[in-house]
Amino acid sequence: MAKQINIFVDNRAGRIQKIAESMSLANINIRALAIQDRGEFGLVKLIVNKPDKAVLALQEKGFACGIKDVLAVVMEDKPGGLYQLLKTFPEEGVNILDAYGFAAETIKGSVFFIEVKDPAQMTAFLQGKGYKVLTDQEIYEL
C-alpha cells in the first residue's frame, strides 16, 4: 500500500522550497506532490521513495507531518479511464476522501492516489474488479 506523507505548513513564501530542500538533502525522491491551500495554513502531500526517512528529515527541520495509507490504483490513460475506475466506488458505498494522480509512461497508464476510510478493503475490491493497486515498492520504481 502506498504511504502518503501529510505535512502541515504555514501558508507563506518559501515553505514548499524548504520541504523540497529537506528531501534533496536526505536523498529522497519525490514521486508525487499535491498542495492544498487552507487560508493561513496549507497541507502538502508527498509520495516519496523513503517515507519513514522523509518524515524524520522533515521533523528535524521543524515540520509537523505524518504518514497515511492511500491506494495507488493504475488506470487506463485514455478518455473515460477515470470514469471507469470511479464508477466502481458507489458499488461498495465508498466515499473518496481525497485524490490526485499523474500519468506514468513507464506503465503505459495513470496512477490515481485515493484516500478512503478502509484502504485494505477497497484494495481487495478493486483487485477483484481487475485493477492493479501498486505497492509502495512498485511506486518507488516508476
Secondary structure as UniProt FT lines:
FT   STRAND          2..10
FT   TURN            13..14
FT   HELIX           15..25
FT   TURN            26..27
FT   STRAND          30..38
FT   TURN            39..40
FT   STRAND          41..48
FT   HELIX           51..60
FT   TURN            61..62
FT   STRAND          64..75
FT   TURN            79..80
FT   HELIX           81..86
FT   TURN            87..89
FT   HELIX           90..92
FT   STRAND          98..104
FT   HELIX           105..107
FT   STRAND          109..115
FT   HELIX           119..128
FT   TURN            129..130
FT   STRAND          132..133
FT   HELIX           136..140
//
